[in-house]
Amino acid sequence: YAGDLTNRHALHERLLGARPVVVLCGHIHARDSHAGANVLQLSAGALVEAPYEVAIVDVVAARAEVRVRRRVHALGPPAAGPGPVLAPADETWAYVAGGWRVVERTP
């Protein structure tokens, strides 16, 4: 939630740099992804309410590239109405030349 993390700005400053950073988080119960500079943030959907899901996140590092793939698995019924899903169920990101970019997304 906006303003929920009291030291958000200080934490963001510590994460910025030349190396890739992957942040896995939950709490807001919405599946989303966001990349800015060297930081990739993957927010998890909820297990106890819609979208009733879990995710497997694979991180593979090579010399010139880091790849992150998130695959979501539904464990319950679909949400009635619009659900808290802002990112696809299967997505792959690559960190190349100082920044994150989407390689592949499948709904």
Residue frames relative to the residue before (quaternion, step in Angstrom):
aa qw qx qy qz dx dy dz
Y 1.0000 0.0000 0.0000 0.0000 0.00 0.00 0.00
A 0.6062 -0.5653 0.4021 0.3890 3.55 -1.09 0.63
G 0.8286 0.1853 -0.1561 0.5047 3.54 -0.82 1.00
D 0.4469 0.7258 -0.4351 0.2902 3.59 1.28 -0.04
L 0.7351 0.3435 -0.2033 0.5480 3.58 1.00 -0.78
T 0.3448 -0.8020 0.4497 0.1888 3.55 -0.24 1.27
N 0.7625 0.3195 -0.1976 0.5268 3.62 1.07 -0.59
R 0.1662 0.8436 -0.4971 0.1166 3.58 1.17 0.59
H 0.6819 0.4898 -0.3024 0.4514 3.61 0.85 -0.90
A 0.6572 0.4964 -0.3108 0.4744 3.60 0.95 -0.81
L 0.6426 0.5131 -0.3167 0.4728 3.58 1.00 -0.80
H 0.6416 0.5238 -0.3231 0.4578 3.59 0.93 -0.86
E 0.6425 0.5229 -0.3187 0.4607 3.59 0.95 -0.83
R 0.6607 0.5067 -0.3072 0.4608 3.61 1.02 -0.78
L 0.6884 0.4957 -0.2833 0.4474 3.60 1.09 -0.67
L 0.5812 0.5968 -0.3793 0.4026 3.60 1.12 -0.56
G 0.3599 0.7206 -0.5394 0.2455 3.56 -1.02 0.79
A 0.6980 -0.4768 0.3510 0.4029 3.52 -1.31 -0.35
R 0.6668 0.4855 -0.3083 0.4740 3.61 1.21 -0.25
P 0.5272 -0.6320 0.4558 0.3390 3.59 -1.09 0.62
V 0.1170 -0.7663 0.6302 0.0445 3.55 -1.12 0.82
V 0.1105 -0.7667 0.6304 0.0503 3.56 -0.99 0.94
V 0.1117 -0.7853 0.6086 0.0233 3.55 -0.77 1.12
L 0.1101 -0.7689 0.6285 0.0419 3.56 -0.81 1.08
C 0.0958 0.8160 -0.5606 0.1034 3.57 -0.72 1.02
G 0.1925 -0.7581 0.6111 0.1211 3.52 -1.31 0.23
H 0.4667 0.7326 -0.4543 0.1978 3.52 -0.83 -1.11
I 0.7450 0.3723 -0.2482 0.4948 3.62 0.85 -0.78
H 0.3715 -0.7843 0.4336 0.2424 3.59 1.37 -0.03
A 0.6007 0.5123 -0.3828 0.4797 3.60 1.10 0.66
R 0.3619 -0.7077 0.5597 0.2344 3.56 -1.02 0.79
D 0.1952 0.7637 -0.5912 0.1707 3.53 -0.74 1.10
S 0.1267 -0.7577 0.6299 0.1143 3.55 -1.31 0.22
H 0.0204 0.7866 -0.6152 0.0487 3.52 -1.10 0.77
A 0.0773 -0.7866 0.6118 0.0306 3.56 -0.99 0.86
G 0.1014 0.7632 -0.6331 0.0807 3.51 -1.07 0.86
A 0.8203 -0.0433 -0.0352 0.5692 3.56 -0.64 1.16
N 0.8129 -0.2404 0.1840 0.4976 3.61 -0.71 -1.02
V 0.6292 0.5477 -0.3257 0.4450 3.62 1.28 -0.01
L 0.0848 -0.7546 0.6504 0.0197 3.54 -0.93 1.07
Q 0.0858 -0.8005 0.5929 0.0163 3.58 -0.69 1.10
L 0.0756 -0.7735 0.6293 0.0074 3.54 -0.86 1.08
S 0.1570 -0.7883 0.5930 0.0486 3.54 -0.60 1.21
A 0.3568 -0.7682 0.5032 0.1712 3.56 -0.89 1.00
G 0.4607 -0.6340 0.5488 0.2910 3.51 -1.21 0.66
A 0.5975 -0.5993 0.4061 0.3449 3.56 -1.25 0.33
L 0.3708 -0.6931 0.5721 0.2339 3.52 -1.28 0.52
V 0.7290 0.4625 -0.2335 0.4474 3.59 1.03 -0.81
E 0.7596 0.1302 -0.1115 0.6274 3.58 1.32 -0.08
A 0.7274 -0.3900 0.2840 0.4881 3.58 -1.26 0.15
P 0.5547 -0.1385 -0.8202 -0.0186 1.58 -1.92 1.59
Y 0.4206 -0.7343 0.4605 0.2680 3.68 1.19 0.32
E 0.4922 0.6815 -0.4019 0.3630 3.57 0.64 1.07
V 0.1999 -0.7116 0.6548 0.1578 3.48 -1.42 0.28
A 0.2132 -0.7835 0.5706 0.1228 3.56 -1.22 0.39
I 0.2358 -0.7071 0.6454 0.1666 3.51 -1.26 0.58
V 0.0909 -0.7921 0.6033 0.0190 3.56 -0.79 1.06
D 0.1168 -0.7835 0.6097 0.0292 3.55 -0.73 1.14
V 0.0888 -0.7694 0.6314 0.0369 3.56 -0.98 0.92
V 0.0132 -0.7925 0.6085 -0.0389 3.56 -0.71 1.12
A 0.1293 -0.8032 0.5802 0.0389 3.55 -0.70 1.12
A 0.0499 -0.7533 0.6557 0.0152 3.54 -1.00 0.94
R 0.7492 -0.4083 0.2545 0.4552 3.58 -1.20 0.03
A 0.8217 0.2463 -0.1071 0.5026 3.58 0.71 -1.04
E 0.7983 0.2393 -0.0892 0.5454 3.59 1.22 -0.17
V 0.1491 -0.7238 0.6624 0.1227 3.51 -1.29 0.56
R 0.1137 -0.7888 0.6018 0.0526 3.58 -0.90 0.94
V 0.0942 -0.7657 0.6356 0.0291 3.52 -1.09 0.88
R 0.0326 -0.7868 0.6163 -0.0044 3.54 -0.83 1.04
R 0.1049 -0.7658 0.6323 0.0514 3.55 -0.99 0.94
R 0.0463 -0.7707 0.6355 -0.0048 3.54 -0.89 1.06
V 0.2216 -0.7939 0.5603 0.0823 3.53 -0.73 1.15
H 0.1321 -0.7741 0.6170 0.0519 3.54 -1.08 0.85
A 0.3217 -0.7504 0.5502 0.1750 3.57 -0.68 1.13
L 0.1556 -0.8035 0.5719 0.0558 3.57 -0.98 0.91
G 0.7732 0.2576 -0.1530 0.5589 3.56 1.25 -0.02
P 0.7315 -0.4108 0.2969 0.4561 3.55 -1.29 -0.15
P 0.5712 -0.5740 0.4396 0.3886 3.59 -1.16 0.45
A 0.6061 -0.5680 0.4183 0.3675 3.55 -1.21 0.54
A 0.4025 -0.6573 0.5741 0.2763 3.55 -1.15 0.68
G 0.7903 0.1465 -0.1437 0.5773 3.56 -0.46 1.17
P 0.7477 -0.3657 0.2629 0.4879 3.57 -1.22 -0.24
G 0.2595 -0.7854 0.5470 0.1292 3.55 -0.87 0.98
P 0.5968 -0.5806 0.4220 0.3587 3.55 -1.30 0.22
V 0.4018 0.6986 -0.4790 0.3480 3.56 0.76 1.09
L 0.0305 -0.8235 0.5651 -0.0393 3.55 -0.53 1.24
A 0.7331 0.3141 -0.1973 0.5701 3.59 1.28 -0.25
P 0.6006 -0.5930 0.3950 0.3627 3.59 -1.14 0.55
A 0.6210 -0.5764 0.4003 0.3490 3.55 -1.29 0.43
D 0.7721 0.1499 -0.0860 0.6116 3.59 1.17 -0.49
E 0.1866 0.7845 -0.5711 0.1534 3.55 -0.56 1.13
T 0.1559 -0.7680 0.6170 0.0712 3.51 -1.18 0.73
W 0.1270 -0.7759 0.6172 0.0310 3.52 -0.97 1.02
A 0.1418 -0.7690 0.6162 0.0945 3.58 -1.18 0.58
Y 0.2376 -0.7294 0.6243 0.1476 3.54 -1.09 0.82
V 0.1408 0.7795 -0.5847 0.1750 3.53 -0.45 1.30
A 0.8649 0.0371 -0.0373 0.4992 3.57 -1.02 0.84
G 0.7752 -0.4210 0.1978 0.4274 3.57 0.85 0.97
G 0.7912 0.2440 -0.1642 0.5362 3.60 1.19 0.19
W 0.4800 -0.6504 0.5135 0.2879 3.55 -1.29 0.44
R 0.0238 0.7718 -0.6354 0.0044 3.55 -1.14 0.70
V 0.5117 -0.6247 0.4960 0.3192 3.55 -1.19 0.60
V 0.2323 -0.7627 0.5907 0.1242 3.56 -0.92 0.95
E 0.7978 -0.1017 0.1139 0.5833 3.56 0.92 -0.92
R 0.0136 -0.7775 0.6287 -0.0037 3.56 -1.13 0.77
T 0.0332 -0.7812 0.6233 -0.0139 3.55 -0.95 0.97
P 0.4670 -0.7130 0.4405 0.2821 3.63 -0.64 1.04
